[in-house]
C-alpha cells in the first residue's frame, strides 16, 4: 500500500491520507510493528513514527513493547488499534433488535438482543436503543469513546443519502433512520452519546455490510472477489465485492439475491409459482418442516430431522442460484450466513459439489464456498465499518 503524494495534493491532505492508511491497516490486519507498517505503506521510518504518534495522541492506537524473544535486528514497537474507541452498531429485524459496541479492529465489546412482540417501527428501534445506551454508559461503555452509531438494515438503503428507501419485511419506507438516531441519542437534552460521537450516524444494507465484515475479519479474509448471501427472518439478502470494493450499483441497492428468480429444474420443487428465491429458500418453511422455531436448533435438526425432503429441495434451488451468480461474476469465494449456512452445513461437501456441477468448469475450479465465520457479530461489525471509514478519512478530526 504505497502512500506517495499525488500531483496537486496538499501536504496536509497527503498526511491525512497516510494517517487513514495506517489506521485501516492496524484495524483490519491486527497489531503490526512499526517496521511492518513502514514496509506496507512504503513510507520512511521517521514518517511512520510521526504518524503513529499522532494517532496515539488522538487515542486511536496504542503502542506496546515488541516481543522480547525476537532478537533479530532492532526491535520495533507494536502498534494496535484501541478497542475502547467504539461504534454503537444495530441490526433491526422483524422480531428483535441486536445492539453491539464494536471497538476499532472489529472487537464486539458488548452486545444485547431486545425482543419485540410485533414488527418494530423506527421509533420503537430508536427508543429501545436509547434505553440500552443509557444503561451501558455506566457499565459496558464506561470509559469508552463513542465515535457514532451505525445501522445494518434488512432493506434497500439509498447510497446518496443513507435513507432506508424500503425495508419490506419491516414495513418501512423512506425512513431517515440515521437522522432519527442522532436526534434521539446524539443531541438535545439527553445527549446519551455525548460530544464524542462526532462522526454521526450511518445506515447500510445488512447483507452488504455482512460481506464487508466477512472479507475484512472472517471467512473471506484475503479474497477480493466475493459473493455473500445471508438468510434470516427477513428473507435473503446479499452483498457483492469485486476487486476489493463493495459494489452498490447506481443507487446502492445491488446484491438483492433474494429477489432473483430461481432456476427450478423440477417443477415439483416449486412452492411459490412466480416467486423469488427467498420465497422458495425460506426460513419459515424450513422451521415448519423440521418442527422447530429456533435458529440455534437448526443445525441439529437438519442432521437428525426425520423429513429431509424440504431441506433437500431448498438446497437444490439454492445451489442453482449460487451457480448462476458464480458463472456471471466469477468470484473466488461464496460465503453463506444465517440459515443458508446451516442448509449447506448439513452436507457441505455434497452441496459445494452441486454448485460446481452447475457451473462452467473454469470458474468452478477457482471457487470456494464457506460458511460465514463471524456468526451473529458479522452485521454489527460490518455496520461499524461505516463509521470507521468516516474516521479514517480524517483521523485527527
PETA-V887858 format. One record per backbone hydrogen bond with DSSP energy under -0.5 kcal/mol. CO is the residue of the C=O (numbers start at 1). NH is the residue of the N-H. Records with the same first field share a line. If there is no record, write none. Layout:
CO = NH / NH
This chain:
6 = 9
10 = 14
11 = 15
12 = 16
13 = 17
14 = 18
15 = 19
16 = 20
17 = 21
18 = 22
19 = 23
20 = 24
21 = 25
22 = 26
23 = 27
24 = 28
25 = 29
26 = 30 / 81
32 = 79
33 = 37
34 = 38
35 = 39
36 = 40
37 = 41
38 = 42
41 = 3
44 = 48
45 = 49
46 = 50
47 = 51
48 = 52
49 = 53
50 = 54
51 = 55
52 = 56
53 = 57
54 = 58
55 = 60 / 61
56 = 59
60 = 82
62 = 80
64 = 78
67 = 70
69 = 71
71 = 73
77 = 34
78 = 64
79 = 32
80 = 62
82 = 85 / 104
84 = 86 / 145
85 = 104
86 = 147 / 148
87 = 89 / 102
88 = 150
89 = 100
90 = 152
91 = 98
92 = 154
93 = 120
95 = 116
96 = 93
97 = 114
98 = 91
99 = 112
100 = 89 / 102
101 = 103 / 109 / 110
102 = 87
103 = 106 / 107
106 = 108
107 = 103 / 109
110 = 101
112 = 99 / 114
113 = 115
114 = 97
121 = 125
122 = 126
123 = 127
124 = 128
125 = 129
126 = 130
127 = 131
128 = 132
129 = 133
130 = 134
131 = 135
132 = 136
133 = 137
135 = 138
136 = 139 / 141
139 = 142
141 = 144
144 = 146
145 = 86 / 147
147 = 199
148 = 88
149 = 202
150 = 90
151 = 153 / 204
153 = 155 / 206
155 = 157
156 = 158 / 165 / 166
158 = 162
163 = 158 / 165
164 = 175
165 = 174
166 = 156 / 168
167 = 170 / 171 / 172
172 = 167
174 = 176
175 = 164 / 177
176 = 180
177 = 181
178 = 182
179 = 183
180 = 184
181 = 185 / 186
182 = 186
185 = 193
187 = 191
194 = 197
196 = 198
197 = 200
200 = 149
202 = 151
204 = 153
205 = 209
206 = 210
207 = 211
208 = 212
209 = 213
210 = 214
211 = 215
212 = 216
213 = 217 / 218
214 = 218 / 220
215 = 222
218 = 221
220 = 223
222 = 224
224 = 244
225 = 332 / 333
226 = 241
227 = 335
228 = 239
229 = 337
230 = 237
231 = 339
232 = 235
235 = 232
236 = 258
237 = 230
239 = 228
240 = 247
241 = 226
242 = 245
245 = 242
246 = 248
248 = 252 / 254
251 = 159
253 = 256
255 = 257
256 = 259
257 = 260
258 = 278
260 = 262 / 277
262 = 264
263 = 265
265 = 267
266 = 269
267 = 270
272 = 275
276 = 279 / 280
277 = 280 / 281
280 = 282
282 = 286
283 = 287
284 = 288
285 = 289
286 = 290
287 = 291 / 292
294 = 297
295 = 298 / 299
297 = 301
298 = 302
299 = 303
300 = 304
301 = 305
306 = 308
308 = 312
309 = 313
310 = 314
311 = 315
312 = 316
313 = 317
314 = 318
315 = 319
316 = 320
317 = 321
318 = 322
319 = 323
320 = 324
321 = 325
322 = 326
323 = 327
324 = 328
325 = 329
326 = 330
332 = 368
333 = 227
334 = 370
335 = 229
336 = 372
337 = 231 / 340
338 = 341 / 342
339 = 343
340 = 344
341 = 345
342 = 346
343 = 346
344 = 347
345 = 348
347 = 351
348 = 352
349 = 353
350 = 354
351 = 355
352 = 356
353 = 357
354 = 358
355 = 358
356 = 359
360 = 364
361 = 365
362 = 366
363 = 366 / 367
364 = 367
368 = 334
370 = 336
374 = 377
375 = 378
377 = 381
378 = 382
379 = 383
380 = 384
381 = 385
382 = 386
383 = 386 / 387
384 = 387 / 388
385 = 389
386 = 390
387 = 391
388 = 392
389 = 393
390 = 394
391 = 394
392 = 395
394 = 397
